[in-house]
Amino acid sequence: MKTRISKASEMSIHDYSHSAVVRFCGNSGDGIQLLGTEFASITAQSGHDFYTLADFPAEIRAPAGTEFGVSAFQIHFGQKKINTAGEEVDVLFAFNPAALKTNLSTLKQGGILFVDVDSFKEREWQKVGYTSNPILQTDIKKYQLIEVTMTTHVLRAAENLGASRKDILKARNYWALGVSFFLFQNDEKKLIEAINKKFSYNKELCTLNKTIFQAGYAYGETFDISYYPMQKKSHNPLEKGAYKSVNGIDTIVYGLMSVAASTQLKLLFYSYPITPASLMLHKLSALKGKGIQVFQVEDEIAAITMAIGSSFAGALGITATSGPGLSLMAEGLGLAIAAEMPLIVFDIQRSGPSTGMPTKTSQSDLNIALYGRHGEAPCVVLAPATVEECFEVVRTASQIAIKYMLPVIILADAHLANSMQPWKVPDVKTLKEIDLQNLHPTRKRIRKRDQQTLAMPWNKPSDPDTMYVTGGLERHIDGTTISYDPENHKSMTQLRAEKVRLAANDLPLAKTCSGNIKGDILLMSWGSSFGATDEAVRNLQDRHIDVTHLCLFSLSPLPENLYKLMLGFKKIIVVEANSGQLAHLLRGMFLIDLHSCTKTTGTRITVKDIIHCVENIKGDL
């Protein structure tokens, strides 16, 4: 049971007084995601900013001890503004050989490596292709290796509690959490309070998890290694206010709740389970119909057509899916555009094509969101860049869908959906009101198109004074009758495009996030690539490289001032986790030479990726 600590031959320097990166990894049944979430929650309560990265298998029951079954959770936290989950890991907890093999590359040279040697039996390391015990291999010497008999310690700590071996081993994650709390001097009392609350339904489990957590914390005191307490500063990286530790799906749900509360509209949400969008279905269902009615349906075609039917009936129809599901919704989106119905579609992007890699992130659905419908069928496409923007985009999309009577697609992705950040809960009094003037009924059966928005009024079919017929067949521009007139179809095609263009009036103009409005290099990002791009820009600016960052919120319509802004830079680099879809669009639209910084691995774009791209492109500037 003796702990062995191997010091790294070469130590890399990290200023732990400002931030640190910790990664936990093990079997998907080891409670890794819970471990990381608890760590993040207490980190937030300690006044640190943070950003997390969840990495878990697509298989429901992947074989234990295999590479397919590895689950990981990474958190970057500290006494500064945190925009990414971190580049290199400072402390890595590996619960078994499979976890070590798939995650060791993330650990920086000189970093701390905890391994549960009880799990490093010959059969286990052979299962993942090692020919000898990996913790005895030469390349491990570049890390501070801490060999811990974790399983043995956990069993001994709980031996007098009367718990089953199965329950005790499930609590290994709390032992590792205790060790990590000691290492970074987190407040163990707050975690004890969290355990009491979480397991209040079962006294035995509550006692078990508290005991094992405290044993891990006490064990940390035996390390022959320096711990890294975060330096207490006079200022806090977070503004004053009430905060919640949330991911992108959480803030999307809060956004929908705020729309329901502030408009008194009925919100009807229809969805077929698909990773990673299923989390929306789970969290909205937990509301039990309070403000938002939730329906799990048989497929994505049913989801979108039922949402359109709800909008026709006077409620706001909403649906959510991921890549393959958006393909099935293409015809339904065309119907909503032709029938001029308000609709919100969330696409939580994942790696494709087809089933692809369901739990891996991507930004590869831009083309289908913009063009994936037959005929001329444009709609508004928005992309939140942060957890905070996931809340804001819901309210913006609702306003546009109702005001202009058209569908809005919201492009989030798996990384943004599952990553956690501290979110400052907005004061409801400061929220911009959603304009519901289009809901006012038109009397005497006369439905007139609004001259400002070009939208038809949103009348409920149950009102005998405002009865009307709509559908997928082309209608006369006055919205009354079916029309096959060629000139009318031309006018309607132009009108549908013009409504999307007019929606720019309710969207922000393009503006730089950091840097000058003119200069050498402009880095353009959209969606979850924001964090890494922002940090890369600040890194490059510290090296006196003239670089500016612009993040697009609206992808259709594009901001009206974008072209003029782009002309102010000598070189433009578009950062996106696909093969260059936005860059292709901008080249064709503006005839400007652009460079691409892309990634198609199913993993997030990193600061290092972007800096490497800039260094290769900047040339003689």
Backbone torsions as a table, in degrees:
resi	resn	phi	psi	omega
1	MET	NA	5.0	-179.5
2	LYS	-73.1	136.6	178.2
3	THR	-84.0	132.2	175.8
4	ARG	-106.5	131.4	-179.7
5	ILE	-121.6	119.2	177.4
6	SER	-105.2	120.4	179.7
7	LYS	-78.9	143.2	177.9
8	ALA	-70.3	142.8	179.5
9	SER	-68.8	-33.8	177.6
10	GLU	-127.2	125.3	-179.4
11	MET	-99.5	133.5	171.6
12	SER	-88.3	151.5	-175.0
13	ILE	-94.2	129.6	176.0
14	HIS	-136.6	132.4	178.1
15	ASP	-84.3	90.3	-177.8
16	TYR	-70.0	-10.2	178.6
17	SER	-70.5	-15.9	-177.6
18	HIS	-110.1	-42.4	-179.9
19	SER	-162.8	163.0	177.6
20	ALA	-151.7	158.0	179.3
21	VAL	-123.5	123.0	-179.9
22	VAL	-120.9	140.0	179.2
23	ARG	-133.0	130.7	176.4
24	PHE	-110.3	139.5	178.7
25	CYS	-150.7	143.9	-179.7
26	GLY	-174.5	-163.4	176.1
27	ASN	-65.9	154.2	179.7
28	SER	-63.7	-15.8	177.0
29	GLY	-94.3	6.6	-177.2
30	ASP	-88.5	3.1	178.8
31	GLY	72.1	32.1	-176.9
32	ILE	-65.6	-42.3	-178.5
33	GLN	-65.9	-38.3	176.9
34	LEU	-64.7	-43.2	179.3
35	LEU	-56.4	-50.9	-178.3
36	GLY	-64.6	-39.6	-180.0
37	THR	-63.7	-42.1	178.4
38	GLU	-64.0	-41.9	178.8
39	PHE	-60.4	-44.2	-178.8
40	ALA	-64.9	-40.6	-177.5
41	SER	-61.9	-46.3	-179.8
42	ILE	-71.1	-32.5	176.2
43	THR	-58.5	-43.5	179.7
44	ALA	-64.5	-41.4	-179.7
45	GLN	-65.5	-21.6	179.4
46	SER	-84.6	2.0	177.1
47	GLY	87.4	12.0	177.8
48	HIS	-92.7	146.8	168.0
49	ASP	-82.6	156.7	-180.0
50	PHE	-158.9	166.2	175.9
51	TYR	-149.2	133.9	-175.3
52	THR	-116.2	163.9	176.4
53	LEU	-136.6	116.6	177.3
54	ALA	-98.2	133.0	-178.8
55	ASP	-136.6	111.4	-175.3
56	PHE	-140.8	160.3	-175.3
57	PRO	-74.4	157.9	177.5
58	ALA	-80.3	-29.7	-178.1
59	GLU	-70.5	137.5	179.7
60	ILE	-66.4	-44.5	179.4
61	ARG	-130.9	68.8	176.7
62	ALA	-65.4	143.8	-178.2
63	PRO	-56.4	130.3	-180.0
64	ALA	-61.6	140.4	177.6
65	GLY	84.8	1.6	178.7
66	THR	-103.2	162.0	178.5
67	GLU	-63.1	-33.9	179.5
68	PHE	-63.6	-27.1	-173.6
69	GLY	-95.4	9.2	-176.0
70	VAL	-79.8	131.7	174.5
71	SER	-115.5	140.7	-178.7
72	ALA	-139.5	153.9	177.6
73	PHE	-142.5	127.1	-177.9
74	GLN	-120.9	140.7	177.2
75	ILE	-135.5	132.4	174.6
76	HIS	-110.7	121.2	-174.0
77	PHE	-143.3	158.7	177.8
78	GLY	165.5	-173.1	-177.1
79	GLN	-95.1	49.3	173.6
80	LYS	-156.3	171.7	178.2
81	LYS	-69.6	127.0	-177.5
82	ILE	-111.6	123.2	-178.6
83	ASN	-113.2	-11.4	-178.0
84	THR	-137.8	169.8	177.8
85	ALA	-81.3	5.7	176.8
86	GLY	97.7	153.1	-178.5
87	GLU	-90.4	-63.6	179.7
88	GLU	-110.1	142.5	-177.6
89	VAL	-83.7	134.9	177.6
90	ASP	-87.3	-38.3	-178.3
91	VAL	-133.1	124.5	-179.2
92	LEU	-120.7	126.0	173.8
93	PHE	-103.5	114.2	179.1
94	ALA	-111.8	116.8	-175.0
95	PHE	-81.9	-17.5	-178.8
96	ASN	-159.9	172.6	-178.3
97	PRO	-61.0	-38.0	179.5
98	ALA	-62.1	-40.8	178.5
99	ALA	-65.3	-39.9	178.6
100	LEU	-63.2	-46.1	-175.8
101	LYS	-63.3	-41.1	-175.4
102	THR	-84.5	-13.3	-174.0
103	ASN	-122.7	-9.7	-175.9
104	LEU	-60.7	-32.0	-178.5
105	SER	-64.7	-17.8	179.8
106	THR	-80.9	-18.1	-174.9
107	LEU	-81.9	131.4	-178.6
108	LYS	-75.7	156.9	176.8
109	GLN	-61.6	130.3	-177.0
110	GLY	88.2	-4.2	179.2
111	GLY	-70.0	166.1	-177.2
112	ILE	-92.9	127.7	-178.5
113	LEU	-119.5	112.6	175.0
114	PHE	-96.1	129.4	174.3
115	VAL	-129.3	142.1	174.6
116	ASP	-87.3	96.8	-174.6
117	VAL	-65.2	-20.1	175.8
118	ASP	-61.5	-24.4	-179.0
119	SER	-93.9	-4.5	-176.2
120	PHE	-96.3	53.7	174.2
121	LYS	-79.3	158.0	-176.3
122	GLU	-56.6	-41.9	-178.6
123	ARG	-61.7	-35.4	-176.9
124	GLU	-73.3	-42.4	-179.6
125	TRP	-78.1	-23.7	173.8
126	GLN	-70.5	-31.7	-178.7
127	LYS	-58.7	-29.4	-178.3
128	VAL	-107.3	17.0	170.3
129	GLY	94.4	4.6	175.6
130	TYR	-76.4	141.2	177.6
131	THR	-95.0	-11.6	175.0
132	SER	-150.9	168.6	-177.6
133	ASN	-59.2	118.0	-174.0
134	PRO	-63.5	-27.7	-177.4
135	ILE	-78.2	-3.9	176.0
136	LEU	-102.4	-2.3	-176.8
137	GLN	-77.2	156.7	-171.8
138	THR	-61.6	-40.1	-174.0
139	ASP	-68.6	-12.4	176.9
140	ILE	-69.4	-21.0	-176.7
141	LYS	-63.9	-17.8	-179.7
142	LYS	-81.3	1.6	176.8
143	TYR	-117.8	161.2	170.6
144	GLN	-85.0	95.6	-175.4
145	LEU	-85.0	126.3	176.1
146	ILE	-118.5	107.6	-179.3
147	GLU	-90.4	115.8	-175.5
148	VAL	-121.5	133.9	173.5
149	THR	-84.2	70.9	-171.4
150	MET	-60.8	-48.6	-177.5
151	THR	-60.1	-42.9	179.1
152	THR	-61.7	-44.8	-179.9
153	HIS	-63.9	-39.5	-179.8
154	VAL	-64.9	-44.8	179.7
155	LEU	-63.5	-39.8	-179.5
156	ARG	-69.1	-40.3	-178.7
157	ALA	-61.6	-31.0	-174.1
158	ALA	-106.7	11.3	-171.3
159	GLU	-64.9	-23.7	-177.5
160	ASN	-102.3	10.3	-176.6
161	LEU	-92.7	-11.3	179.4
162	GLY	75.7	13.2	179.7
163	ALA	-82.0	155.9	178.1
164	SER	-72.3	155.2	178.7
165	ARG	-58.5	-38.3	-179.4
166	LYS	-61.5	-46.0	179.7
167	ASP	-66.8	-37.7	179.8
168	ILE	-63.2	-46.1	-178.0
169	LEU	-68.1	-28.4	175.7
170	LYS	-64.7	-22.5	-176.6
171	ALA	-91.4	9.4	177.0
172	ARG	-57.2	-31.9	-179.0
173	ASN	-61.6	-34.5	179.1
174	TYR	-72.3	-27.0	175.6
175	TRP	-67.9	-45.5	177.6
176	ALA	-63.0	-35.2	177.9
177	LEU	-64.9	-39.7	177.3
178	GLY	-61.4	-43.5	178.4
179	VAL	-60.7	-46.4	-177.4
180	SER	-67.0	-33.2	177.3
181	PHE	-64.6	-40.0	177.1
182	PHE	-65.5	-43.5	-174.2
183	LEU	-58.8	-38.2	-178.4
184	PHE	-109.0	12.7	175.0
185	GLN	53.2	41.3	172.2
186	ASN	-73.0	159.5	-176.1
187	ASP	-79.1	104.9	-177.5
188	GLU	-67.5	-24.0	-179.9
189	LYS	-64.4	-36.9	178.8
190	LYS	-65.1	-36.4	179.4
191	LEU	-70.6	-37.4	176.6
192	ILE	-60.3	-42.3	177.1
193	GLU	-61.5	-40.0	-179.8
194	ALA	-65.4	-40.2	178.8
195	ILE	-65.3	-43.7	178.3
196	ASN	-57.1	-39.8	-179.0
197	LYS	-73.4	-43.8	-175.0
198	LYS	-66.9	-39.2	-176.0
199	PHE	-108.6	28.1	179.9
200	SER	-61.7	-21.9	-179.1
201	TYR	-76.9	-13.7	-175.8
202	ASN	-143.6	102.7	-175.6
203	LYS	-61.0	-39.4	-177.7
204	GLU	-65.3	-45.2	178.9
205	LEU	-65.3	-36.8	178.6
206	CYS	-61.7	-47.8	179.1
207	THR	-63.5	-41.8	179.9
208	LEU	-59.9	-50.9	-176.4
209	ASN	-67.6	-36.9	177.1
210	LYS	-65.2	-43.0	-178.8
211	THR	-62.0	-44.8	-177.6
212	ILE	-70.4	-37.9	176.0
213	PHE	-61.4	-46.3	-179.1
214	GLN	-65.7	-33.7	177.2
215	ALA	-65.5	-40.5	177.7
216	GLY	-64.9	-40.7	179.8
217	TYR	-64.6	-44.2	179.4
218	ALA	-64.4	-36.0	-179.3
219	TYR	-64.6	-30.8	178.7
220	GLY	-58.7	-28.7	-178.8
221	GLU	-68.0	-14.0	-178.7
222	THR	-88.4	-4.9	-176.3
223	PHE	-65.8	138.8	169.9
224	ASP	-91.4	60.2	-174.0
225	ILE	-156.9	147.6	179.9
226	SER	-73.6	139.8	172.1
227	TYR	-91.2	167.0	-172.1
228	TYR	-125.4	80.1	177.9
229	PRO	-72.7	141.4	176.3
230	MET	-69.7	133.0	-179.4
231	GLN	-66.3	130.0	178.5
232	LYS	-77.5	126.7	-177.8
233	LYS	-113.4	161.3	179.1
234	SER	-72.1	-21.6	179.2
235	HIS	-116.1	159.1	179.6
236	ASN	-111.4	137.0	-179.9
237	PRO	-65.4	-15.8	-179.6
238	LEU	-102.0	138.4	175.9
239	GLU	-65.4	158.4	177.8
240	LYS	-65.6	142.5	179.2
241	GLY	151.5	179.7	177.9
242	ALA	-89.1	130.9	-176.2
243	TYR	-122.2	152.0	170.9
244	LYS	-129.8	145.2	174.0
245	SER	-86.6	111.3	-171.9
246	VAL	-138.4	160.9	169.4
247	ASN	-107.9	-179.0	-175.9
248	GLY	-62.4	-36.5	178.7
249	ILE	-65.7	-38.7	177.7
250	ASP	-57.3	-48.7	-175.7
251	THR	-72.4	-28.2	172.1
252	ILE	-61.8	-45.3	179.4
253	VAL	-62.8	-44.0	177.3
254	TYR	-62.4	-36.1	177.9
255	GLY	-62.7	-44.1	177.6
256	LEU	-64.0	-39.9	177.4
257	MET	-61.7	-39.8	-178.9
258	SER	-67.9	-35.9	177.8
259	VAL	-64.8	-45.2	179.5
260	ALA	-61.0	-41.7	-176.5
261	ALA	-71.8	-40.3	-173.7
262	SER	-83.2	-21.5	-178.4
263	THR	-105.6	-17.8	-174.1
264	GLN	62.2	16.7	174.7
265	LEU	-77.4	153.8	169.1
266	LYS	-81.8	127.6	175.3
267	LEU	-106.7	123.5	180.0
268	LEU	-116.9	119.5	-174.7
269	PHE	-110.4	125.6	179.9
270	TYR	-122.0	134.9	-178.9
271	SER	-157.7	148.7	170.3
272	TYR	-107.3	132.9	-174.3
273	PRO	-59.1	128.7	175.5
274	ILE	-156.6	133.0	179.7
275	THR	-73.3	136.5	-0.5
276	PRO	-97.5	11.0	-177.7
277	ALA	-73.6	-16.9	-177.3
278	SER	-57.2	-26.7	-179.0
279	LEU	-61.4	-31.8	175.9
280	MET	-63.9	-43.3	179.2
281	LEU	-60.4	-43.1	-179.5
282	HIS	-63.5	-47.5	-173.1
283	LYS	-74.5	-34.6	176.3
284	LEU	-71.0	-34.6	177.8
285	SER	-63.3	-32.9	-179.1
286	ALA	-65.5	-17.6	178.3
287	LEU	-74.6	-14.0	177.6
288	LYS	55.2	42.8	174.1
289	GLY	79.8	6.2	-179.5
290	LYS	-76.8	94.7	179.4
291	GLY	91.6	-29.6	-176.5
292	ILE	-135.1	117.9	175.4
293	GLN	-83.2	133.6	-175.1
294	VAL	-119.4	134.6	179.3
295	PHE	-132.4	123.1	170.6
296	GLN	-89.2	122.8	-172.9
297	VAL	-114.8	177.3	-170.1
298	GLU	-77.8	-23.6	177.6
299	ASP	-166.2	177.1	-175.7
300	GLU	-71.3	-29.4	177.9
301	ILE	-64.0	-45.0	176.7
302	ALA	-62.2	-39.3	-177.1
303	ALA	-59.6	-49.0	-174.9
304	ILE	-75.9	-36.2	-179.3
305	THR	-71.3	-33.8	175.5
306	MET	-69.4	-34.4	176.7
307	ALA	-65.8	-40.2	177.6
308	ILE	-64.2	-42.3	177.5
309	GLY	-60.3	-38.3	177.8
310	SER	-64.5	-41.0	178.2
311	SER	-64.9	-38.3	176.6
312	PHE	-61.3	-33.2	-178.4
313	ALA	-83.6	-2.7	175.4
314	GLY	106.3	0.3	173.4
315	ALA	-99.0	166.1	177.2
316	LEU	-92.7	112.2	-178.8
317	GLY	-81.2	135.2	-177.0
318	ILE	-136.9	142.6	173.2
319	THR	-143.8	162.4	179.7
320	ALA	-142.3	144.5	-179.2
321	THR	-158.1	-174.7	171.5
322	SER	-131.0	171.9	-170.2
323	GLY	-25.2	-65.6	-178.0
324	PRO	-58.4	-35.7	179.6
325	GLY	-67.9	-34.5	178.5
326	LEU	-64.9	-33.4	176.2
327	SER	-60.0	-44.2	-179.7
328	LEU	-68.7	-23.7	-178.1
329	MET	-86.2	-0.6	-173.5
330	ALA	-57.2	-46.6	-178.6
331	GLU	-66.1	-39.2	178.2
332	GLY	-63.1	-38.3	177.4
333	LEU	-63.0	-40.4	177.0
334	GLY	-61.5	-39.1	177.7
335	LEU	-62.6	-44.8	-179.8
336	ALA	-62.7	-37.5	179.1
337	ILE	-68.6	-44.9	-179.3
338	ALA	-67.1	-40.7	-178.1
339	ALA	-81.2	-6.4	-179.3
340	GLU	55.0	61.1	179.9
341	MET	-112.9	138.6	173.5
342	PRO	-69.5	136.5	-175.9
343	LEU	-159.1	141.3	174.5
344	ILE	-121.6	126.8	179.9
345	VAL	-121.1	119.3	175.4
346	PHE	-94.3	126.6	172.9
347	ASP	-114.4	104.9	177.6
348	ILE	-89.3	94.0	-168.0
349	GLN	-64.4	146.8	175.5
350	ARG	-141.0	173.3	-177.7
351	SER	-74.3	132.7	177.4
352	GLY	-125.6	-161.8	3.2
353	PRO	-80.3	-178.8	-177.9
354	SER	51.3	-136.2	-178.9
355	THR	-70.6	-29.9	174.0
356	GLY	51.7	-129.3	177.7
357	MET	-121.3	92.6	-168.0
358	PRO	-57.4	-31.2	-176.8
359	THR	-100.9	7.2	-179.1
360	LYS	-102.8	147.5	-171.5
361	THR	-86.0	161.6	178.8
362	SER	-169.3	161.9	171.5
363	GLN	-123.6	39.4	-169.1
364	SER	-95.3	8.9	-179.6
365	ASP	-100.5	12.1	-178.5
366	LEU	-62.2	-45.5	-177.6
367	ASN	-61.8	-44.4	-178.6
368	ILE	-68.6	-33.7	177.7
369	ALA	-66.1	-37.4	-178.5
370	LEU	-81.2	-40.3	-167.7
371	TYR	-127.6	-0.4	-170.4
372	GLY	-79.2	49.0	177.0
373	ARG	-144.4	150.0	177.7
374	HIS	-76.9	156.7	-178.6
375	GLY	73.0	-173.9	176.7
376	GLU	-90.9	97.1	-172.9
377	ALA	-133.7	73.1	-178.8
378	PRO	-79.1	151.8	172.0
379	CYS	-147.2	171.2	-179.6
380	VAL	-79.9	136.6	178.5
381	VAL	-128.4	121.2	-179.1
382	LEU	-119.7	152.5	-177.9
383	ALA	-138.6	107.3	175.7
384	PRO	-69.7	145.5	-176.6
385	ALA	-104.6	-19.9	-176.4
386	THR	-138.8	169.3	175.4
387	VAL	-58.9	-40.0	179.1
388	GLU	-63.2	-41.7	-179.5
389	GLU	-68.4	-23.3	176.6
390	CYS	-61.4	-31.4	174.5
391	PHE	-73.0	-47.7	-175.4
392	GLU	-65.7	-36.8	-176.0
393	VAL	-66.0	-30.6	179.2
394	VAL	-64.9	-44.7	-180.0
395	ARG	-68.3	-40.1	177.8
396	THR	-63.7	-45.5	-179.9
397	ALA	-62.3	-40.0	179.0
398	SER	-63.1	-43.6	178.7
399	GLN	-59.6	-47.7	-176.7
400	ILE	-67.2	-44.1	-178.8
401	ALA	-59.3	-41.4	-177.7
402	ILE	-76.7	-42.7	-175.0
403	LYS	-70.0	-39.0	-175.8
404	TYR	-106.3	-0.4	177.9
405	MET	52.1	65.9	179.6
406	LEU	-156.4	165.1	177.6
407	PRO	-78.5	148.4	173.1
408	VAL	-124.0	126.4	175.1
409	ILE	-99.0	130.0	176.4
410	ILE	-108.3	116.4	-179.3
411	LEU	-96.2	97.4	168.2
412	ALA	-100.3	-166.7	176.2
413	ASP	-156.3	171.9	-174.8
414	ALA	-59.8	-37.6	-179.1
415	HIS	-64.5	-48.7	-179.6
416	LEU	-67.6	-37.0	-178.4
417	ALA	-63.8	-37.2	-173.1
418	ASN	-101.5	-11.8	-179.1
419	SER	-79.8	140.9	-179.7
420	MET	-105.7	144.3	172.8
421	GLN	-144.6	158.9	170.7
422	PRO	-73.4	128.7	-177.5
423	TRP	-115.9	124.3	177.3
424	LYS	-76.6	114.1	-177.3
425	VAL	-65.7	122.3	-176.0
426	PRO	-71.8	150.0	173.0
427	ASP	-74.3	121.9	-176.4
428	VAL	-58.7	-25.9	-179.6
429	LYS	-69.4	-21.7	-177.7
430	THR	-93.2	-5.8	-178.3
431	LEU	-71.7	136.0	178.2
432	LYS	-68.2	131.9	-178.1
433	GLU	-67.4	147.3	176.0
434	ILE	-90.9	124.1	-176.5
435	ASP	-74.1	119.4	-178.7
436	LEU	-111.2	21.1	-178.1
437	GLN	-60.2	-29.2	-178.6
438	ASN	-68.5	-12.2	179.1
439	LEU	-81.8	-12.6	-178.2
440	HIS	-65.1	126.9	-176.7
441	PRO	-71.0	148.7	175.0
442	THR	-96.8	127.5	-175.3
443	ARG	-86.6	166.0	175.4
444	LYS	59.1	35.2	171.9
445	ARG	62.5	11.5	179.4
446	ILE	-98.5	116.1	177.6
447	ARG	-108.6	117.0	-177.6
448	LYS	-114.0	141.1	177.3
449	ARG	-73.8	132.4	178.9
450	ASP	-67.8	130.0	-176.4
451	GLN	-72.8	-22.3	-180.0
452	GLN	-81.4	-44.5	-174.2
453	THR	-105.7	-12.8	-175.9
454	LEU	67.0	12.1	-177.4
455	ALA	-91.1	145.6	169.7
456	MET	-77.8	152.1	179.1
457	PRO	-65.5	151.9	-179.1
458	TRP	-93.4	84.6	-178.4
459	ASN	-93.2	143.9	175.2
460	LYS	-81.4	132.7	-177.9
461	PRO	-65.7	-15.4	-179.4
462	SER	-76.3	-13.4	-179.5
463	ASP	-83.9	114.7	-176.5
464	PRO	-62.9	-22.3	-179.2
465	ASP	-81.6	-13.0	-176.1
466	THR	-130.0	32.3	-179.6
467	MET	-65.1	140.9	178.1
468	TYR	-154.7	166.2	179.5
469	VAL	-121.8	137.3	176.3
470	THR	-142.7	176.1	-179.1
471	GLY	166.8	-162.0	-176.2
472	GLY	-87.4	-17.1	177.3
473	LEU	-70.4	147.5	179.7
474	GLU	-61.9	137.5	-178.2
475	ARG	-116.0	160.2	174.9
476	HIS	-62.4	151.2	-174.7
477	ILE	-61.3	-20.5	176.5
478	ASP	-82.5	-1.5	173.8
479	GLY	80.0	13.6	-172.7
480	THR	-100.2	-48.8	-171.1
481	THR	-127.2	159.6	174.8
482	ILE	-67.1	140.4	-178.5
483	SER	-141.7	131.8	174.0
484	TYR	-109.2	15.1	-178.6
485	ASP	-68.5	127.5	-176.9
486	PRO	-57.7	-44.9	-178.6
487	GLU	-66.9	-35.7	177.1
488	ASN	-65.0	-41.4	178.9
489	HIS	-63.2	-39.0	176.3
490	LYS	-61.2	-44.6	-179.5
491	SER	-64.1	-40.8	179.6
492	MET	-67.8	-36.8	176.9
493	THR	-61.3	-44.1	178.4
494	GLN	-67.4	-38.3	-179.4
495	LEU	-64.0	-43.2	-179.4
496	ARG	-62.4	-38.9	177.5
497	ALA	-69.3	-37.8	-178.4
498	GLU	-67.8	-35.4	177.6
499	LYS	-61.0	-41.2	177.8
500	VAL	-64.6	-41.7	179.4
501	ARG	-64.0	-40.1	-179.8
502	LEU	-65.6	-26.6	179.2
503	ALA	-60.6	-18.7	177.2
504	ALA	-60.2	-23.0	178.5
505	ASN	-65.0	-21.7	-179.9
506	ASP	-103.7	11.3	-177.4
507	LEU	-122.7	152.3	-178.6
508	PRO	-71.3	148.3	172.3
509	LEU	-70.1	160.1	176.9
510	ALA	-67.8	132.0	175.2
511	LYS	-145.7	151.9	-176.4
512	THR	-74.2	141.7	176.9
513	CYS	-81.1	-36.6	177.3
514	SER	-157.0	149.5	-178.4
515	GLY	100.7	-174.1	-176.3
516	ASN	-90.5	164.7	179.0
517	ILE	-83.3	-8.3	172.2
518	LYS	-141.3	151.2	179.6
519	GLY	167.3	-157.4	-175.7
520	ASP	-80.1	-54.9	-171.1
521	ILE	-127.8	131.8	173.3
522	LEU	-113.3	121.1	173.6
523	LEU	-97.5	119.2	179.5
524	MET	-107.8	129.7	178.1
525	SER	-128.5	168.1	170.7
526	TRP	-148.8	151.8	178.9
527	GLY	64.1	-147.4	-171.2
528	SER	-69.7	-4.9	175.2
529	SER	-72.5	-6.2	-177.0
530	PHE	-56.5	-51.9	-171.7
531	GLY	-58.0	-50.5	-178.9
532	ALA	-65.3	-38.5	-179.8
533	THR	-65.4	-43.6	-179.4
534	ASP	-61.8	-43.7	179.9
535	GLU	-68.6	-37.3	178.5
536	ALA	-63.8	-41.2	180.0
537	VAL	-62.1	-44.2	179.9
538	ARG	-65.0	-37.8	176.8
539	ASN	-62.6	-45.3	-179.5
540	LEU	-67.8	-38.1	178.0
541	GLN	-64.2	-34.7	176.4
542	ASP	-64.1	-22.8	177.5
543	ARG	-95.8	14.4	175.8
544	HIS	63.5	32.8	172.4
545	ILE	-95.6	129.8	-176.5
546	ASP	-78.3	96.8	-177.5
547	VAL	-138.3	143.0	-178.0
548	THR	-126.7	149.0	179.5
549	HIS	-115.2	132.5	173.7
550	LEU	-130.9	126.7	179.7
551	CYS	-113.8	125.7	-179.0
552	LEU	-86.2	128.6	175.8
553	PHE	-93.5	-39.7	179.9
554	SER	-108.1	124.0	179.4
555	LEU	-102.5	-16.9	172.3
556	SER	-157.1	108.4	3.8
557	PRO	-79.0	153.6	172.2
558	LEU	-74.0	149.9	-180.0
559	PRO	-57.2	139.7	-175.5
560	GLU	-64.7	-25.8	-177.8
561	ASN	-94.8	6.3	-174.3
562	LEU	-63.9	-46.8	-176.7
563	TYR	-59.0	-46.6	-180.0
564	LYS	-61.8	-40.5	-179.8
565	LEU	-65.2	-41.2	-179.0
566	MET	-63.1	-32.7	-178.7
567	LEU	-65.0	-15.2	-178.2
568	GLY	-82.1	2.8	-176.2
569	PHE	-124.3	145.8	-178.7
570	LYS	-73.9	-38.4	179.4
571	LYS	-136.1	140.9	-178.9
572	ILE	-124.6	131.1	178.9
573	ILE	-122.4	124.4	179.4
574	VAL	-98.9	122.7	-177.1
575	VAL	-101.3	121.6	-179.6
576	GLU	-161.1	148.2	-178.0
577	ALA	-89.3	61.7	174.0
578	ASN	-156.9	-165.7	-177.0
579	SER	-89.7	11.4	175.2
580	GLY	112.5	36.7	-173.3
581	GLN	-67.7	-45.2	179.3
582	LEU	-67.6	-39.2	178.8
583	ALA	-59.9	-42.7	177.6
584	HIS	-61.7	-42.2	179.7
585	LEU	-61.5	-47.4	-176.7
586	LEU	-68.5	-36.2	176.4
587	ARG	-60.4	-46.8	-177.8
588	GLY	-68.9	-33.6	-176.2
589	MET	-79.6	-41.5	-172.5
590	PHE	-109.1	-7.9	-178.9
591	LEU	54.7	42.6	177.3
592	ILE	-112.2	138.0	178.4
593	ASP	-71.3	125.2	-178.2
594	LEU	-126.2	155.4	172.2
595	HIS	-112.5	155.1	-179.3
596	SER	-117.4	138.5	168.3
597	CYS	-117.1	103.2	-170.4
598	THR	-122.5	164.1	175.8
599	LYS	-151.6	129.3	-177.4
600	THR	-129.1	33.2	-177.3
601	THR	-92.0	-7.5	-173.7
602	GLY	84.2	7.0	177.1
603	THR	-117.6	162.8	-176.4
604	ARG	-68.2	151.7	170.8
605	ILE	-70.6	137.9	-178.0
606	THR	-109.7	165.1	176.4
607	VAL	-59.1	-40.9	-179.4
608	LYS	-62.3	-40.2	177.9
609	ASP	-57.7	-45.2	-174.5
610	ILE	-71.3	-43.1	178.9
611	ILE	-62.7	-41.0	178.1
612	HIS	-61.3	-41.4	179.6
613	CYS	-64.4	-45.3	179.6
614	VAL	-61.8	-44.4	-179.0
615	GLU	-62.4	-33.1	179.2
616	ASN	-76.4	-26.1	-172.5
617	ILE	-98.5	-28.2	-170.1
618	LYS	-64.9	-24.5	171.8
619	GLY	54.4	-123.1	-173.5
620	ASP	-91.3	9.9	-178.4
621	LEU	-61.0	NA	NA
